[in-house]
């Protein structure tokens, strides 16, 4: 009702005079925006600019591989040939892969990009079996082998641990499909460094508390009815509770801009929250294993991580180049947590390792927004080019 009424009351952006209904329409738009959706939004671009200055070109999207839990999407600029290929691993943390639309669009200036489009667990029938951390790593290994060398593996936030584990297992086997480089961005490799409020919350309760209080069963008529999940709206509430004042101020600003007739600026805030309020449920086993293994027991840095019966030894990673990136003001993954990967890859030659600490950058600024576009991406582009 709020959506329909707001559309009826809203005046066209070209109207000069303020409508007496504009304030009511803006309030109704805000109410409508707060409704959650379980549908993945569309990627918000159809063209991208080429890094060589050749202007805007159409983006072609196809499915390169698919499982019941993930679609591997291939993105390329029309007419591009021979550009470095990047496997961009999206977090499975309550949001869809479209949360990385800004990352993807910028990468497409100079690269062919493959993106893990994780499926909402509520839409996966229980007959397809479990999906835990081991299955997550196995998917990355499968995709790297499907693509063949050379591929540059980029993990954003949560999947940095799985990326490192997949690379280590493949390196130990001498797999020719192991990544040419690893780009690990703002991830919880070792959360004992500069612990944040997120890390502290994960430590406050035993894992059985998380299972009793945060896990639910998908109800009918969803396709995944009967599957146990960590609901996406619970994760969204947790994220928003960390910055309640900032989100409130942002939404109030959107309403004020709409009332003032500054529709383009209001639309930018609205579009962000449309994406932010699109939530996906996580398989319960993946969520619980991630909390226990990564945030509570620190299996990877302590050398205790086991994937499908094999111990993960990061010192086996020698051939790939490694770039770790952190934001100085990251309140989700503190300084040093991603950098820890450099020490774990102890047998990798020093000249293959690079670290970037972005001054004044928060968590999302590491991979989206103006600072990503202007300050971080150029370093990523040059790193991949040197490792290609």
CORGI-V835983 format. One record per residue. N is the residue number from 1. SS is DSSP state (hx for helix, st for strand, lp for the rest). PHI is phi in whole degrees, -180 to 180 (NA if undefined). Layout:
BEGIN
<<N,SS,PHI> <N,SS,PHI>>
END
This chain:
BEGIN
<<1,lp,NA> <2,hx,-63> <3,hx,-62> <4,hx,-64> <5,hx,-67> <6,hx,-62> <7,hx,-67> <8,hx,-69> <9,hx,-86> <10,lp,-64> <11,lp,-92> <12,lp,-60> <13,lp,-56> <14,lp,-80> <15,lp,-68> <16,lp,-82> <17,lp,-75> <18,lp,-72> <19,lp,-84> <20,lp,-65> <21,lp,-96> <22,hx,-61> <23,hx,-64> <24,hx,-65> <25,hx,-61> <26,hx,-65> <27,hx,-67> <28,hx,-67> <29,hx,-61> <30,hx,-64> <31,hx,-62> <32,hx,-64> <33,hx,-63> <34,lp,-73> <35,lp,-72> <36,lp,-90> <37,st,-134> <38,lp,-105> <39,lp,-97> <40,lp,-69> <41,lp,-66> <42,lp,-75> <43,lp,-69> <44,lp,-84> <45,lp,-155> <46,lp,-120> <47,st,-135> <48,st,-140> <49,st,-84> <50,lp,-81> <51,lp,-65> <52,lp,-87> <53,lp,79> <54,lp,-82> <55,lp,93> <56,st,-73> <57,st,-133> <58,st,-63> <59,st,-102> <60,st,-100> <61,st,-122> <62,st,-136> <63,st,-96> <64,st,-88> <65,st,-162> <66,st,-156> <67,lp,-130> <68,lp,-61> <69,lp,-107> <70,st,-160> <71,st,-109> <72,st,-94> <73,st,-93> <74,st,-106> <75,st,-121> <76,st,-151> <77,st,-75> <78,lp,-56> <79,lp,89> <80,lp,-76> <81,lp,-139> <82,lp,73> <83,lp,-78> <84,lp,-56> <85,st,-99> <86,st,-120> <87,st,-96> <88,st,-93> <89,st,-98> <90,lp,-81> <91,lp,-66> <92,lp,-106> <93,lp,-138> <94,lp,104> <95,st,-122> <96,lp,-82> <97,hx,-63> <98,hx,-65> <99,hx,-61> <100,hx,-97> <101,hx,-58> <102,hx,-66> <103,hx,-61> <104,hx,-61> <105,hx,-60> <106,hx,-68> <107,hx,-59> <108,lp,-68> <109,lp,-62> <110,lp,-134> <111,lp,-139> <112,st,-96> <113,st,-120> <114,st,-112> <115,st,-122> <116,st,-77> <117,st,-102> <118,st,-66> <119,lp,-86> <120,lp,-60> <121,hx,-60> <122,hx,-67> <123,hx,-104> <124,lp,-109> <125,lp,-57> <126,hx,-57> <127,hx,-62> <128,hx,-79> <129,lp,89> <130,lp,-80> <131,lp,-143> <132,lp,-114> <133,hx,-61> <134,hx,-60> <135,hx,-67> <136,hx,-62> <137,hx,-62> <138,hx,-61> <139,hx,-63> <140,hx,-65> <141,hx,-62> <142,hx,-59> <143,hx,-66> <144,hx,-62> <145,hx,-71> <146,hx,-64> <147,hx,-78> <148,lp,75> <149,lp,-76> <150,lp,-91> <151,lp,-134> <152,st,-102> <153,st,-96> <154,st,-122> <155,st,-112> <156,st,-112> <157,hx,67> <158,hx,-49> <159,hx,-73> <160,hx,-58> <161,hx,-66> <162,hx,-64> <163,hx,-62> <164,hx,-65> <165,hx,-65> <166,hx,-62> <167,hx,-63> <168,hx,-66> <169,hx,-64> <170,hx,-70> <171,hx,-65> <172,hx,-62> <173,hx,-84> <174,lp,69> <175,lp,-66> <176,lp,-68> <177,lp,-91> <178,lp,-60> <179,lp,-61> <180,lp,-71> <181,st,-151> <182,st,-120> <183,st,-117> <184,st,-111> <185,st,-118> <186,lp,48> <187,lp,-121> <188,lp,-88> <189,lp,-63> <190,lp,-143> <191,lp,-79> <192,lp,-76> <193,lp,-85> <194,lp,41> <195,lp,-60> <196,lp,-100> <197,hx,-61> <198,hx,-59> <199,hx,-64> <200,hx,-66> <201,hx,-62> <202,hx,-67> <203,hx,-92> <204,hx,-73> <205,lp,-129> <206,lp,-69> <207,hx,-63> <208,hx,-69> <209,hx,-65> <210,hx,-61> <211,hx,-68> <212,hx,-72> <213,hx,-104> <214,hx,-118> <215,st,-104> <216,st,-131> <217,st,-109> <218,lp,-64> <219,lp,-87> <220,lp,-65> <221,lp,-97> <222,lp,-58> <223,lp,-61> <224,lp,-91> <225,lp,-51> <226,lp,100> <227,lp,-78> <228,st,-85> <229,st,-139> <230,st,-97> <231,lp,-63> <232,hx,-63> <233,hx,-68> <234,hx,-69> <235,hx,-65> <236,hx,-61> <237,hx,-61> <238,hx,-65> <239,hx,-61> <240,hx,-69> <241,hx,-66> <242,hx,-73> <243,lp,-138> <244,hx,-58> <245,hx,-62> <246,hx,-66> <247,hx,-66> <248,hx,-61> <249,hx,-64> <250,hx,-66> <251,hx,-69> <252,hx,-66> <253,hx,-66> <254,hx,-60> <255,hx,-64> <256,hx,-64> <257,hx,-65> <258,hx,-65> <259,hx,-63> <260,lp,-78> <261,lp,83> <262,lp,-89> <263,hx,-70> <264,hx,-63> <265,hx,-70> <266,hx,-65> <267,hx,-63> <268,hx,-63> <269,hx,-69> <270,hx,-58> <271,hx,-64> <272,hx,-61> <273,hx,-75> <274,hx,-60> <275,hx,-70> <276,hx,-66> <277,lp,-92> <278,st,-92> <279,st,-116> <280,lp,-124> <281,lp,-83> <282,st,-104> <283,st,-57> <284,hx,-58> <285,hx,-65> <286,hx,-66> <287,hx,-63> <288,hx,-67> <289,hx,-67> <290,hx,-65> <291,hx,-60> <292,hx,-68> <293,hx,-75> <294,hx,-93> <295,hx,-95> <296,hx,-103> <297,lp,-110> <298,lp,54> <299,lp,-60> <300,lp,-66> <301,lp,-67> <302,lp,-89> <303,lp,73> <304,lp,-109> <305,lp,-73> <306,st,-126> <307,st,-121> <308,lp,50> <309,lp,83> <310,st,-113> <311,st,-74> <312,lp,-88> <313,lp,-117> <314,hx,-67> <315,hx,-67> <316,hx,-72> <317,lp,-78> <318,lp,-127> <319,lp,-76> <320,lp,-66> <321,st,-88> <322,st,-130> <323,st,-123> <324,st,-111> <325,st,-130> <326,st,-134> <327,st,-103> <328,lp,-60> <329,lp,-110> <330,lp,-70> <331,lp,-100> <332,lp,-111> <333,lp,-119> <334,lp,-69> <335,lp,-59> <336,lp,100> <337,lp,-69> <338,lp,-83> <339,lp,-56> <340,hx,-56> <341,hx,-61> <342,hx,-62> <343,hx,-72> <344,hx,-65> <345,lp,-84> <346,lp,-70> <347,lp,-99> <348,lp,-77> <349,lp,-55> <350,hx,-58> <351,hx,-68> <352,hx,-89> <353,st,-105> <354,st,-139> <355,st,-129> <356,st,-128> <357,st,-106> <358,st,-89> <359,lp,-63> <360,lp,70> <361,lp,-103> <362,lp,-87> <363,lp,-61> <364,hx,-71> <365,hx,-69> <366,hx,-66> <367,lp,-128> <368,lp,-153> <369,lp,92> <370,hx,-65> <371,hx,-68> <372,hx,-63> <373,hx,-62> <374,hx,-96> <375,hx,-116> <376,hx,-91> <377,hx,-58> <378,hx,-55> <379,hx,-69> <380,hx,-64> <381,hx,-60> <382,hx,-68> <383,hx,-64> <384,hx,-63> <385,hx,-62> <386,hx,-74> <387,hx,-95> <388,lp,-78>>
END
